[in-house]
Structure formats: structure tokens, C-alpha cells
Amino acid sequence: MADINDVGKRLDAFVTANFPSISRSIASRLIQMGEITVHGSIKKPGYRLAPGDRVEGLIPELVPFHLEPEAIDVPILFEDAAILVVNKPPGMVVHPSPGHEEGTLANWLLHHHPPIEKVGGDTSRPGIVHRLDQDTSGVLVVAKTEKTYTDMVLQFKERLVKKTYIGLVYGNIGTDCGQIVLPIGRHTENRKKMGISDSCSARYAETHWRVRQRFNRMSLMEFDIKTGRTHQIRVHCAAINHPIVGDRVYGFKKPGRLFEGSALLKQLIQSIPRQMLHAWRLGIIHPETRENIQFEAPLPEDMSRILSSIQEHEKSTESASPISHPDGTDANPHQRS
């Protein structure tokens, strides 16, 4: 319970004052994840405590991560004195967590640029201003200085960063482009999962999409996300019954059933080890020059191979139907709310 001396104090500052073993950034993440609440409601880390506020939650046992520099093969798309832009390989974890203490992007960052260790205030996430899921590949920007870190965090917070993904989904959507506007919150039983929710703690989420190419039983999609909720594209696609191919968490439990009558496609789909989702393009304002710049990452080998196999199969059955999508994202809108 917040006492008179705590009134007006930031929630994240209150948590760290009472649990000095955790940093402000860790407290902030716990609050954003809903692990720490006020009267059972999720608040922002900057929420100012009021008289009588009851702060509840569990502080997980924190395992100290001592990052060791590791020489890992990470493709660099761009680098200067302020930022580093990489093409994160599929299967790579961005920062250490229980079960993933080695081989992360953070380990490689310490090897590639040792001074980055002190950037950002969290030694387990040096210079990291955003993240991609372990099995999602693509463009990721890292801050090399504290000034750059502050600037980039603000750009993401104010939605100035343009993020475009490419993904393969099951089925064919009726129109060529549209949007999904559905609130996303933590799953009520599985805290590692997200889901569509109408609870007061759910957060607004907006995804724009357009079809790049239609196949017989799948579609290659382009996604522009206007918000950056956890697992946003995967959750939104599942919500409209077109989950990302290969998604073991939000996808169909037995996707092979969709391909009865085509042994080749059924075998191909069942062999896919991860969700076919790639962060293709990232547009930012350069923190030093203030220029609008964007970076693109080529599709990873496994995703390119899967698409090539599908295209070859479609050619053999003369089923493929490439389309030219419109320039705008509001034509033929498809919205769920």
C-alpha cells in the first residue's frame, strides 16, 4: 500500500525503491507485462501513485546474467558511430533469459562493440531498444551511445518508427488489403501468451496488411504495424483465422489437415520449424542527422526455400495467381474491432 510519502511517485520508482535488487528498466517491463498492478489494473511505468493505491504483484527470482562476448555470425546492414542495424537470424534470442544465457544478440554486441555494455542502463540488454521474437528474423536497430538510446526509445514510444513485415499465412483473405484493429492483452492463464481481449488492461493494437501473392491454400502478406504490441502480427492473424504458417503458439494445431490431397504440400508444411514471419523493412529518423532512413533485410534462406517450393508446386498445378496490390492501405478496408 502506498503511504503518504509515496503519493505522486512514479510506479516504477516505487517498485525499485521497495525492491532495490531490480533495476528501473526491469521494474518497467514487469509493470508493462501486467506482473505488477495497481488495484489489479495494469498501469504505465510512469503512473503517479495516489493516496491508498494498492500495488500488487510478484517479483520473479532474478537470475543474474553475466554476458560474455561471443563471436557469432550476425549480418550487418548498416553501422556508423550512432547506430548499428542488423539482420537478425531466425532462432536467435535478442537478449538473455532463463534457458537462453548464451548465443544471444546481446552476447554478439559485446564482442562486436565492447563500449555498448554501458548503453541503456541494463547490462543484459546493451543498446537494445526493441526486439524480435526468437523465431522471427529481420531488421533490428541497436543504439551505440546513451544519447542515441534515449532518442531511439522515444521514437518507438511516439510511433515514429515504420515497421513492415513479410509473412506467410494459411488460406486466402477475401480482399487485397485492409486492417485489423483489435486490443491485445496477456492471456488469462498462460502469461507467456497474448490474446485478443476486452479487459481494461488490454492495449490498442493496429495492423495494416496487403496481399503480395496468393497461392492455392496460403497467402504471402505484407504487414505494417502501427503499434508494437507483443506478438501483435501473430495474434491478429490468428484472430481472423489466417494464422502465420509454422506458428506453434497461435497457429492451427494440425495444419496438415488443410492440405489433404496434396502429399507434397502437407509434408512441406509439417516440416516448417518456425513461424514464417520476417521483419523486412524498418524506417527511422537518424538520431544524429535527423534524416528519414530505412533499411531492408533479405528473406532468410529457410523462408526463401519454403516459398520457392510452394511456387514450384503452384506452377505444376497452374494454381498460382500473383496480384498487384494497390499503393494505399485503406482501399477495400478489412477491419475487425
C-alpha positions in Angstrom: 0.0 0.0 0.0 1.4 3.4 -0.9 1.7 5.7 2.1 1.7 9.5 2.2 5.3 9.7 1.3 4.7 7.7 -1.9 1.9 9.9 -3.3 3.0 11.3 -6.7 5.9 8.9 -7.1 6.3 7.1 -10.3 5.1 3.4 -10.1 8.4 2.1 -11.5 10.4 4.2 -9.0 8.2 2.9 -6.2 8.9 -0.7 -7.1 12.6 -0.2 -7.3 12.6 1.7 -4.0 11.0 -1.3 -2.3 13.0 -3.9 -4.3 16.5 -2.4 -4.8 17.7 -5.7 -6.3 15.9 -4.9 -9.6 16.7 -2.1 -11.9 14.3 0.6 -13.2 14.2 -1.0 -16.6 13.3 -4.4 -15.2 10.6 -2.9 -13.0 9.2 -1.1 -16.1 9.0 -4.3 -18.0 7.2 -6.1 -15.2 4.7 -3.3 -15.0 4.1 -3.3 -18.7 3.7 -7.1 -18.7 1.0 -6.9 -16.0 3.1 -8.7 -13.5 2.8 -5.7 -11.2 -0.6 -3.9 -11.0 -2.4 -1.1 -9.1 -5.7 -2.4 -7.6 -5.5 -5.2 -10.1 -5.2 -2.9 -13.1 -2.3 -2.6 -15.4 -0.7 0.9 -15.4 2.1 2.5 -17.2 5.5 2.7 -15.5 5.1 6.5 -15.3 1.8 6.2 -13.5 1.8 8.6 -10.4 0.7 6.9 -7.2 -2.4 8.2 -5.5 -3.4 8.0 -1.8 -4.5 4.5 -0.9 -3.1 2.8 -4.1 -2.5 -0.9 -3.6 0.4 -2.1 -5.6 0.4 -5.9 -6.1 2.5 -8.4 -7.9 5.2 -11.0 -7.8 8.8 -10.1 -8.3 10.3 -13.2 -10.1 13.5 -14.6 -8.8 16.1 -12.8 -10.9 18.9 -14.8 -12.3 21.9 -12.6 -12.8 23.1 -12.7 -16.3 26.8 -12.2 -16.8 27.1 -11.5 -20.5 30.2 -12.9 -22.2 31.3 -11.6 -25.6 30.7 -14.1 -28.4 31.8 -14.2 -32.0 28.6 -15.1 -33.7 27.7 -14.6 -37.4 25.3 -11.7 -37.5 24.8 -9.9 -40.8 25.3 -6.1 -40.5 23.1 -3.9 -42.7 24.4 -0.6 -41.6 26.7 0.9 -39.0 28.0 4.3 -38.0 29.0 6.0 -34.7 25.4 6.3 -33.5 23.5 3.1 -34.6 24.0 -0.5 -35.7 21.4 -2.2 -37.9 21.5 -6.0 -38.2 19.6 -8.7 -40.0 18.7 -10.9 -37.0 18.9 -14.6 -38.0 15.9 -16.8 -37.2 16.3 -18.8 -34.0 18.5 -16.1 -32.3 17.3 -14.7 -29.0 17.8 -10.9 -28.7 18.8 -10.8 -25.0 19.5 -13.5 -22.4 16.7 -15.1 -20.4 16.3 -18.3 -18.4 17.3 -21.1 -20.8 18.9 -18.7 -23.2 22.0 -17.4 -21.4 24.4 -17.8 -24.4 24.3 -17.2 -28.2 22.1 -14.1 -28.0 22.4 -10.9 -30.0 23.5 -9.2 -26.8 26.4 -11.6 -26.5 27.4 -10.7 -30.0 27.1 -7.0 -29.4 29.6 -7.1 -26.6 32.0 -8.9 -28.9 31.4 -6.5 -31.9 31.4 -3.2 -29.9 32.5 -3.6 -26.2 31.6 0.0 -25.2 28.0 -0.8 -25.8 27.9 -2.6 -22.5 27.1 0.6 -20.6 24.4 1.8 -23.0 20.8 1.7 -21.8 21.2 1.0 -18.1 20.6 -2.7 -18.3 23.7 -4.8 -18.8 21.7 -7.7 -20.1 20.3 -5.6 -22.9 23.2 -3.4 -24.0 21.9 -0.8 -26.5 18.8 -2.8 -27.4 15.8 -0.5 -28.0 13.4 -3.1 -29.4 13.3 -6.8 -30.0 12.1 -9.5 -32.4 10.7 -12.9 -31.3 13.3 -15.7 -31.3 11.9 -17.3 -34.4 11.2 -14.0 -36.3 14.1 -12.8 -38.5 14.9 -9.4 -39.9 15.8 -5.8 -39.4 16.8 -4.7 -35.9 18.4 -1.4 -34.8 20.7 -1.0 -31.8 21.9 2.2 -30.2 25.6 2.6 -29.7 25.6 5.6 -27.4 23.4 6.7 -24.5 22.2 9.8 -26.4 21.2 7.6 -29.3 19.5 5.1 -27.0 17.3 7.9 -25.5 16.4 9.2 -28.9 15.5 5.8 -30.3 13.4 4.8 -27.3 11.4 8.0 -27.8 10.9 7.3 -31.5 9.5 3.9 -30.7 7.3 5.3 -27.9 5.9 8.0 -30.2 5.3 5.6 -33.1 7.7 7.4 -35.4 9.4 4.1 -36.5 7.9 2.5 -39.6 7.9 -1.3 -39.3 7.0 -3.6 -42.2 7.0 -7.4 -42.1 6.5 -10.2 -44.6 4.6 -13.3 -43.5 3.1 -16.4 -45.0 -0.4 -17.1 -43.7 -2.8 -20.0 -44.1 -5.7 -19.5 -46.5 -6.8 -16.6 -48.7 -8.3 -13.4 -47.4 -11.2 -12.0 -49.4 -9.8 -8.6 -50.2 -6.3 -7.5 -51.3 -5.7 -5.1 -48.4 -7.1 -4.0 -45.1 -6.5 -3.5 -41.4 -7.1 -5.3 -38.2 -7.9 -3.2 -35.1 -8.2 -5.5 -32.1 -7.0 -4.9 -28.5 -4.3 -7.2 -27.2 -3.6 -8.3 -23.6 -2.0 -11.0 -21.6 -3.6 -14.5 -21.8 -5.6 -15.0 -18.6 -4.0 -18.4 -17.9 -0.7 -18.6 -19.9 1.3 -15.4 -19.1 3.7 -16.2 -21.9 0.9 -15.8 -24.5 -1.0 -12.8 -25.7 -4.6 -12.7 -27.0 -7.4 -10.6 -28.1 -9.0 -9.1 -25.0 -11.8 -6.7 -24.0 -10.4 -6.3 -20.5 -9.4 -2.8 -19.2 -5.8 -3.9 -19.3 -5.8 -4.8 -23.0 -4.0 -2.3 -25.2 -5.0 -0.8 -28.6 -3.3 -2.6 -31.5 -3.5 -1.8 -35.2 -2.1 -3.9 -38.1 -2.4 -2.9 -41.8 -1.9 -5.7 -44.4 -1.9 -6.3 -48.1 -1.5 -9.4 -50.1 1.7 -9.9 -52.1 0.8 -13.2 -53.7 -2.0 -15.7 -53.4 -1.4 -19.4 -53.5 -4.0 -22.2 -53.5 -4.2 -22.5 -49.8 -1.8 -19.8 -48.5 -1.1 -16.1 -49.0 2.1 -14.1 -48.8 1.4 -11.0 -46.9 2.9 -7.6 -46.1 2.2 -6.1 -42.7 2.6 -2.5 -41.5 2.2 -2.3 -37.7 1.1 1.0 -36.3 1.6 -0.2 -32.7 4.2 -2.6 -31.3 2.4 -5.0 -29.1 3.9 -8.3 -28.1 3.3 -10.9 -30.8 1.0 -8.4 -32.5 1.0 -9.8 -36.1 0.8 -13.4 -34.9 -2.2 -12.7 -32.6 -4.0 -10.5 -35.1 -3.6 -13.1 -37.9 -4.9 -15.9 -35.7 -7.8 -13.7 -34.7 -9.1 -13.5 -38.3 -8.4 -17.3 -38.8 -5.4 -16.8 -41.0 -2.5 -17.6 -38.6 1.1 -17.4 -39.7 2.3 -20.6 -41.2 4.6 -22.5 -38.8 3.4 -20.7 -35.7 3.3 -23.3 -32.9 1.7 -21.0 -30.4 -1.1 -19.2 -32.2 -1.4 -21.3 -35.3 -3.5 -24.4 -36.2 -2.8 -27.4 -34.0 -2.9 -29.8 -37.0 -2.2 -27.7 -40.1 -1.6 -30.8 -42.2 -5.4 -31.3 -42.4 -5.6 -28.2 -44.6 -3.5 -29.9 -47.3 -5.3 -33.2 -47.6 -5.0 -34.3 -51.2 -1.5 -32.8 -51.6 1.1 -35.0 -50.0 3.9 -32.7 -51.1 2.4 -29.6 -49.5 1.4 -31.5 -46.4 4.9 -32.8 -45.9 6.4 -29.3 -46.6 4.1 -27.6 -44.1 4.7 -30.2 -41.4 8.5 -29.7 -41.8 8.5 -26.0 -41.2 10.2 -25.4 -37.8 9.2 -21.8 -37.1 6.7 -19.1 -37.9 7.2 -17.7 -41.4 7.5 -14.1 -40.3 10.3 -11.7 -41.3 10.9 -8.1 -40.3 11.6 -6.8 -43.8 11.8 -3.1 -43.6 12.5 -0.5 -40.8 12.3 3.2 -41.2 13.7 5.6 -38.6 14.8 9.2 -38.1 18.6 9.1 -37.8 19.3 10.2 -34.2 22.2 12.4 -35.4 21.5 13.7 -38.9 17.7 13.7 -38.4 17.3 12.2 -41.9 14.5 9.7 -42.6 16.3 6.5 -43.5 15.1 2.9 -44.0 16.7 -0.5 -44.1 15.6 -3.7 -45.7 16.7 -7.3 -44.9 16.5 -10.0 -47.5 14.4 -13.1 -46.7 16.3 -15.8 -44.7 17.3 -18.9 -46.5 14.6 -21.2 -44.9 11.8 -18.8 -45.8 13.0 -18.3 -49.3 13.3 -22.1 -49.8 9.7 -22.7 -48.5 8.3 -20.0 -50.8 10.2 -21.4 -53.8 8.9 -24.9 -53.1 5.3 -23.6 -52.8 5.7 -21.6 -56.0 7.1 -24.6 -57.9 4.2 -26.7 -56.7 1.7 -24.0 -57.8 3.3 -23.8 -61.2 3.0 -27.5 -61.6 -0.7 -27.3 -60.8 -1.2 -23.9 -62.5 -2.8 -22.5 -59.4 -0.6 -19.5 -58.6 -2.2 -16.1 -59.0 0.2 -13.2 -58.3 -1.6 -9.9 -57.7 -0.5 -6.3 -58.0 -1.6 -4.7 -54.7 -2.8 -1.1 -54.5 -0.5 1.7 -53.2 -2.9 2.6 -50.4 -3.7 0.6 -47.4 -7.3 2.0 -46.9 -8.7 0.7 -50.2 -11.1 -2.3 -49.7 -10.6 -2.0 -45.9 -11.0 -5.1 -43.8 -11.4 -4.2 -40.2 -12.2 -6.2 -37.1 -13.0 -4.4 -33.8 
